[in-house]
Amino acid sequence: MRKSMVEEVWPASVRFVPYVGERFSQGFDGQRLLLLGESHYRTEGVSDAVEVTRPYTKNIFQGMATRVRDSSDGPFFRALDLVLTGDSQHSIAEAAEVWRRIAFINLSQSFAGTKANHRPRSQALRDGGNVLVNDILPVLNPDVVLVLGRTAWRFFSHGEPQPGLEPFIAQQVNRGASKPRYIESREVWSLDYEGGSALMTWVYHPSWNVDTWKDRAGALRHLMALAKQS
């Protein structure tokens, strides 16, 4: 990172400031990792004023870097611990240590709604991609970006396929002849931003029962291995 997250003065376009672990600059397994989700949801009555949205992401995810898990946390947070540790028998301490070394931001810079089935607006995702590339990535300077959700991947219009890099193949994504056929092969793209470049790929959203945790964790490790070679 070029500047401390505490020192950074974010432009008005950044309505949701990213969660950044205290050891992010040291990297996770040698790589600066950014998890890119889709959007935040709010409870009824919560304002979308900037004084509410700016600390929102940090307030949600900073607890993941502690050795305590909130019993009210949903399966999404458990799924992310599995992605990061790659071990179904991981300890909370192991997961917390990884969270200290990564960053998280949602693509949309506005609330999607008050329920999980309230999908983010397409334009909000497109606009959020511009904010991410122009205002956030040059500060975070990530090496690897794992996109959590095919919707976010589809509406993120930056980056391009990287020739010669082996795609990730999700070995367990298609379960049964009666299930829809989901995409197994995930391309690895190169994402350039001011002052740097990152490799990125995607997984189906962890809230969906499509990718197994092993496939999601495998996609991350495949991406990081390629980043180390580049």
ZAMARGU-4260 file (C-alpha; in steps of 0.2 Angstrom, whole numbers, plus 5000, padded with zeros to 4 digits):
<rodrens>
0) 5000/5000/5000 | 5006/5017/4996 | 4998/5025/5012 | 4992/5020/5028 | 4973/5016/5027
5) 4971/5028/5042 | 4980/5042/5033 | 4971/5039/5016 | 4958/5052/5013 | 4945/5043/5002
10) 4936/5053/4988 | 4917/5056/4989 | 4915/5042/4976 | 4920/5029/4989 | 4904/5027/5000
15) 4910/5010/5007 | 4928/5011/5013 | 4936/4993/5012 | 4940/4982/5026 | 4959/4981/5027
20) 4967/4969/5039 | 4981/4976/5050 | 4994/4965/5041 | 4987/4967/5024 | 5003/4975/5017
25) 5013/4959/5023 | 5002/4949/5012 | 4993/4932/5013 | 5006/4918/5008 | 5016/4932/5000
30) 5001/4940/4990 | 4991/4955/4994 | 4973/4948/4993 | 4957/4957/4990 | 4940/4948/4991
35) 4927/4957/4980 | 4909/4954/4985 | 4893/4961/4977 | 4884/4972/4989 | 4878/4976/5006
40) 4861/4974/5013 | 4853/4985/5027 | 4840/4983/5039 | 4824/4993/5038 | 4827/5011/5044
45) 4846/5011/5041 | 4851/5027/5033 | 4862/5027/5017 | 4870/5043/5022 | 4889/5043/5020
50) 4893/5044/5039 | 4883/5027/5040 | 4890/5019/5024 | 4909/5023/5026 | 4912/5013/5041
55) 4900/5000/5036 | 4911/4987/5028 | 4924/4988/5042 | 4911/4987/5056 | 4905/4970/5048
60) 4921/4962/5044 | 4933/4968/5058 | 4927/4955/5070 | 4933/4941/5058 | 4951/4946/5063
65) 4947/4941/5081 | 4947/4924/5089 | 4928/4926/5093 | 4914/4922/5081 | 4897/4930/5083
70) 4884/4917/5085 | 4872/4927/5074 | 4884/4926/5059 | 4876/4918/5045 | 4884/4904/5033
75) 4892/4917/5022 | 4905/4921/5035 | 4908/4903/5038 | 4910/4900/5020 | 4923/4914/5019
80) 4933/4906/5033 | 4934/4890/5023 | 4939/4899/5007 | 4953/4908/5016 | 4960/4893/5027
85) 4956/4879/5014 | 4953/4868/5029 | 4936/4862/5036 | 4945/4858/5053 | 4953/4876/5054
90) 4953/4884/5071 | 4946/4902/5073 | 4963/4908/5077 | 4969/4902/5060 | 4955/4910/5051
95) 4957/4926/5061 | 4976/4927/5056 | 4971/4926/5038 | 4958/4940/5040 | 4972/4951/5047
100) 4981/4949/5031 | 4968/4952/5018 | 4955/4966/5012 | 4937/4965/5008 | 4926/4977/4998
105) 4909/4975/4989 | 4908/4980/4971 | 4892/4991/4973 | 4894/5007/4982 | 4876/5008/4987
110) 4865/4996/4997 | 4856/4983/4987 | 4840/4983/4998 | 4835/4975/5015 | 4834/4957/5010
115) 4846/4945/5002 | 4834/4942/4987 | 4835/4961/4983 | 4848/4960/4970 | 4860/4975/4967
120) 4856/4986/4952 | 4866/4982/4937 | 4871/5001/4935 | 4877/5001/4953 | 4889/4987/4950
125) 4895/4995/4934 | 4898/5011/4943 | 4906/5002/4958 | 4919/4995/4946 | 4924/5012/4940
130) 4926/5017/4958 | 4936/5002/4963 | 4948/5003/4948 | 4950/5022/4949 | 4950/5026/4968
135) 4952/5010/4978 | 4964/4998/4969 | 4978/5011/4968 | 4978/5013/4987 | 4976/4995/4991
140) 4988/4989/4977 | 4982/4971/4978 | 4991/4956/4968 | 4976/4945/4968 | 4957/4948/4967
145) 4945/4934/4970 | 4927/4939/4964 | 4914/4932/4975 | 4899/4930/4963 | 4896/4928/4945
150) 4885/4943/4944 | 4899/4954/4951 | 4911/4946/4938 | 4899/4949/4924 | 4896/4967/4928
155) 4914/4971/4932 | 4920/4978/4915 | 4938/4980/4919 | 4952/4968/4916 | 4955/4956/4901
160) 4959/4938/4899 | 4977/4933/4902 | 4984/4922/4888 | 4994/4907/4894 | 4987/4906/4912
165) 4978/4890/4916 | 4960/4893/4920 | 4953/4886/4936 | 4942/4870/4934 | 4929/4868/4948
170) 4928/4849/4950 | 4912/4848/4960 | 4901/4862/4953 | 4889/4851/4943 | 4880/4839/4955
175) 4867/4828/4947 | 4859/4827/4930 | 4844/4836/4936 | 4853/4851/4942 | 4857/4866/4931
180) 4874/4865/4922 | 4885/4878/4930 | 4901/4884/4923 | 4916/4874/4928 | 4930/4883/4919
185) 4935/4900/4926 | 4946/4911/4916 | 4961/4921/4925 | 4961/4939/4920 | 4974/4953/4922
190) 4967/4968/4930 | 4978/4984/4928 | 4976/4999/4939 | 4986/5015/4942 | 5003/5009/4949
195) 5000/4990/4948 | 4991/4975/4941 | 4982/4960/4949 | 4977/4943/4943 | 4958/4939/4946
200) 4946/4925/4944 | 4929/4921/4951 | 4918/4909/4961 | 4899/4907/4963 | 4893/4918/4977
205) 4897/4909/4994 | 4879/4911/4999 | 4873/4900/4985 | 4875/4881/4985 | 4884/4879/4969
210) 4902/4879/4972 | 4908/4868/4986 | 4919/4876/4999 | 4933/4865/4991 | 4931/4873/4974
215) 4930/4890/4981 | 4946/4888/4991 | 4954/4879/4976 | 4950/4894/4965 | 4959/4906/4977
220) 4975/4894/4979 | 4975/4892/4960 | 4975/4911/4958 | 4988/4914/4971 | 5000/4901/4963
225) 4999/4909/4946 | 5002/4926/4954 | 5018/4920/4962 | 5024/4914/4945 | 5021/4930/4936
</rodrens>
